[in-house]
Amino acid sequence: FSRKGPCAGSRWTGAMATFPAQQQQPTAAMQCATPGTMRSLIEGLHELFDRINHVALASCGTCGSNGPVGGSKERVRLEPGLACLFAIRPLGDENPDAARTTQRGARLLHEGRVEESLRELHDAKRLVPRSQVARCNLGCAYFERGDEDAALHWFREAHSLAPHDEIATLATALLEQRCNQIADAQWLLVNFLQEVDPGHPGALRQLARLHQLQGHWQQAASCFRRL
C-alpha cells in the first residue's frame, strides 16, 4: 500500500480530579450565594482543576525536561497500555558495545536529557545497522522529544526490517493513526492479527479503538469480544 507523509496532530489529555462525596454536597453558604458568586466559584474550580492537571502532567515522569525542539510537538501523554510501546528495549548480546550504548541512552532519556540520549541511540544503531530494536529505540526517543514525524520514520524502518515485531507494528500503527493515516494503521493491525497472533490483546484493543473512531461499532464490539 502507498504511504503518505506524516502530519502533525496531537492533543493532551489531562488527569481527572474528583472530590469526596461529602464535599460535593452544597453548603449553606452555597445555597444562599448569588448567581454571580456561584459563577465565580465555578470558574475558580475550573482553574483549580486545570492547575491540578498541569501539575500531574509535569510530575508524571513521561515528559522530557528538554521540551520540544525545532518546531516539534509537545510530548503527548499516553495511557499505560500504550505508553509501553515507547519504552527503550535492550539490544541483548548481539553487540556488547551497542548494548552498553543503548543502556546509556536509556538512562539519559529517563533523566530527561533527550538530545544526549538520541546521540547514544544513533551510535547504537550504527553499530547494529540491521537491528529493528535499535530503530524502535530511536523512535521512542524521538517520540519522547515530541517529534512524531521522526518517530514514525524510525518505527516504519523497524517494521520494514521485522514486520512480525510486536512493538514495531503496534507503535507504527498508533503513530499512523495519530497522523490520520487510518487505512495504513488498520492494515498494520489486521495483518498482524492474521499473520502473527490472532488473539494479541494489544492489537485487538488498538483495532477496536480505531473502529470506534470511525463509528464502526459492530467491528469494534467484535474486537472487544475477542479480548
C-alpha positions in Angstrom: 0.0 0.0 0.0 1.1 3.6 -0.5 2.0 5.8 2.4 1.6 9.5 2.7 3.9 11.6 4.7 3.2 12.0 8.4 1.3 15.0 9.5 1.3 16.9 12.8 -1.5 16.3 15.2 -1.5 15.6 18.9 -3.5 16.5 21.9 -3.1 16.5 25.6 -5.5 14.5 27.9 -5.4 15.8 31.4 -6.0 13.8 34.6 -9.5 13.8 36.1 -9.8 15.4 39.5 -12.6 14.5 41.8 -13.7 15.4 45.3 -15.1 13.1 48.1 -18.8 12.8 48.1 -19.2 14.9 51.2 -17.5 17.9 49.6 -20.0 17.8 46.7 -23.0 18.5 49.0 -24.0 22.1 48.8 -23.2 24.1 51.9 -25.5 26.7 53.5 -23.2 29.4 52.1 -23.5 28.0 48.6 -27.3 27.7 48.9 -27.5 31.4 49.7 -25.0 32.5 47.1 -26.0 34.9 44.3 -25.7 33.7 40.7 -22.6 35.9 40.3 -20.9 34.4 43.3 -21.7 30.9 42.1 -20.3 31.7 38.7 -17.1 33.0 40.2 -16.9 29.8 42.4 -17.3 27.5 39.4 -14.7 29.5 37.4 -12.3 29.1 40.4 -12.9 25.4 40.5 -12.2 25.1 36.8 -8.9 27.0 37.3 -8.1 24.7 40.2 -8.7 21.6 38.0 -6.5 23.0 35.3 -3.7 23.6 37.7 -4.0 20.1 39.2 -3.9 18.6 35.7 -0.8 20.7 34.8 1.0 19.6 37.9 0.0 15.9 37.3 1.4 16.1 33.7 4.6 17.8 34.8 5.3 15.3 37.5 4.2 12.1 35.8 7.7 11.4 34.6 6.7 10.9 30.9 7.7 14.3 29.7 11.3 15.1 28.8 12.6 18.2 30.5 14.3 19.5 27.4 11.0 20.2 25.8 10.1 20.3 22.1 13.0 21.1 19.7 12.9 22.7 16.3 9.2 23.1 15.9 8.3 19.6 17.1 5.2 19.0 19.1 4.9 18.6 22.8 5.3 15.2 24.3 1.9 13.6 24.4 0.9 11.6 27.5 -0.4 8.2 26.7 -2.5 5.7 28.7 -0.4 3.0 30.4 -1.4 0.3 27.8 0.1 2.3 25.0 3.0 4.0 26.8 4.8 0.7 27.0 5.2 0.9 23.2 7.6 3.8 23.6 10.0 2.3 26.2 13.7 1.7 25.3 14.4 -2.0 24.9 17.8 -3.7 25.5 19.7 -5.0 22.4 20.8 -8.2 24.0 24.1 -9.9 23.2 24.2 -9.0 19.5 26.9 -6.4 20.0 28.2 -5.6 23.6 29.2 -2.1 22.6 25.8 -1.4 21.1 24.2 -2.9 24.2 26.2 -0.6 26.6 25.5 2.4 24.4 21.8 1.6 24.5 21.9 1.4 28.2 23.4 4.9 28.4 20.8 6.2 26.0 18.0 4.7 28.1 19.4 6.3 31.3 19.8 9.7 29.7 16.3 9.5 28.4 15.0 8.6 31.8 16.8 11.7 33.2 15.2 13.9 30.6 18.4 14.5 28.6 16.8 13.7 25.3 19.4 15.1 22.9 22.2 13.3 24.6 20.1 10.1 24.6 19.5 10.5 20.9 23.2 10.7 20.2 23.8 7.5 22.1 21.0 5.6 20.4 22.1 6.7 17.0 25.6 5.4 17.8 24.0 2.1 18.8 22.1 1.9 15.6 25.3 2.4 13.6 26.9 -0.5 15.5 23.9 -2.8 14.6 22.6 -1.5 11.3 20.2 -4.4 10.8 18.5 -4.2 14.2 14.9 -3.3 14.3 15.1 -2.9 18.1 17.7 -0.1 17.7 15.4 1.7 15.3 12.4 1.2 17.7 14.6 2.8 20.4 15.2 5.8 18.2 11.5 6.1 17.6 10.9 6.0 21.3 13.4 8.8 22.0 12.1 11.0 19.2 8.5 10.4 20.5 9.7 11.5 24.0 11.2 14.6 22.3 7.9 15.4 20.8 8.9 14.8 17.2 6.3 12.3 16.0 7.4 12.7 12.4 10.9 11.4 13.1 9.4 8.8 15.5 7.2 7.4 12.8 10.1 7.3 10.3 12.2 5.1 12.6 9.3 2.8 13.6 8.4 2.4 9.9 12.0 1.4 9.2 11.9 -1.1 12.1 8.7 -2.6 10.8 10.1 -3.0 7.3 13.0 -4.9 8.8 10.8 -7.1 11.1 7.1 -7.0 10.1 6.3 -9.5 12.8 7.8 -7.5 15.6 5.1 -6.6 18.1 6.4 -3.2 19.2 7.4 -2.1 15.7 3.9 -3.0 14.4 1.8 -1.5 17.2 3.8 1.7 17.6 3.8 2.3 13.8 0.0 1.7 13.7 -0.5 4.1 16.6 1.6 6.9 15.0 -0.1 6.3 11.6 -3.5 6.7 13.4 -2.3 9.9 15.1 -1.3 11.3 11.7 -4.8 10.4 10.3 -3.4 7.6 8.1 -6.3 5.4 9.3 -6.2 3.0 6.4 -2.4 2.3 7.0 -2.9 1.9 10.7 -5.8 -0.5 10.2 -3.9 -2.6 7.6 -0.9 -3.0 10.0 -3.1 -4.2 12.8 -5.3 -6.5 10.7 -2.2 -8.0 9.0 -0.5 -8.6 12.4 -3.6 -10.3 13.8 -3.8 -12.5 10.7 -0.2 -13.4 10.3 1.3 -13.3 13.8 -1.1 -13.6 16.7 -4.9 -13.6 16.2 -5.5 -13.1 19.9 -3.0 -10.4 20.7 -4.7 -8.2 23.2 -2.8 -5.0 22.3 -3.5 -5.3 18.6 -7.2 -6.1 19.2 -7.6 -3.2 21.6 -6.0 -0.8 19.2 -8.0 -2.1 16.3 -11.2 -1.8 18.4 -10.5 1.8 19.2 -9.7 2.5 15.6 -13.1 1.2 14.6 -14.7 3.3 17.3 -13.0 6.4 15.9 -14.6 5.6 12.5 -18.0 4.9 14.0 -17.8 1.2 13.1 -19.5 0.0 16.3 -20.1 -3.6 15.3 -16.5 -4.2 14.3 -15.3 -2.5 17.5 -17.6 -4.7 19.6 -16.3 -7.8 17.7 -12.7 -6.9 18.6 -13.5 -6.2 22.2 -15.3 -9.6 22.5 -12.1 -11.3 21.4 -10.1 -9.9 24.2 
